[in-house]
């Protein structure tokens, strides 16, 4: 069956695979941010002096760290699917387009990103980060908030 597909059908199939997983990745990240913001708000409420049950802060912190880890792992898995789709799209570009053709978006992106990363410094405002790296920073930040919440809950 697949051996009878036209190049356009292969491109459409790979593009839909890419699109589904890219949208899934953004939805997961958005969901993570909402959950983490709610957990952070609830956690901060347990830090008030008049909080009757500060031990809830310990459990909320644990949940925040687990959620951060789980969503980080989900992001890695979806990123794998996206990279797989990108490789298929690059292969289709290599077959159907000339190497100097600027419409080879997936193939040229990898080359151009490599050049930008080589030129960029490690200053936070000028470094070039991937989605995985940016999302990873957010996952770590919320995990650290969870860890801090645990420490605060233990000390109280």
C-alpha positions, 0 to 999 in steps of 0.5 A: 500500500505505502509503496503506491503512495505519491510523494504528495500523499507521503508528505501529507501523511508525514505532515499530519503526523507532525502536526498532531504531535506538535499540537499535542505537545503544546496542549500538554505544556499548557495543561502543565502550566495551568495545573502548576499555577493552581498548585503553586497558588494552593501551596502559597496559601499553606505558607500563611501564618494562619493556615490550620493545616500546613502539612498540606503544603508538604503533600502539594509540594510532592504532587508538584514535583511528581507532576513536573517529572511526569510532564517532562517525560511526556514532553520527551516522548512527544518530542521523539514523535515530532523528531521522527516526523521531521526526519520523514519530512526532511527525507521527502524534501531531499527527494523532491527538492534541490539541495539549494532550494530555500523551501526545504524548511525542515532540512535547512532549519537544522543547518541554520539552527546549528549555525545560530547556536555556534554564534550565540553566547551562553548569556540567557538573553542571547542563547538559542534554545530548543522547545525541549530546553525551554520547556525543561527550564519551566519543568525544573522551575516548578519542581524546585518550587515544589522542593522549596515548598516541602522544605518550608512545610517541614520547617513549619 
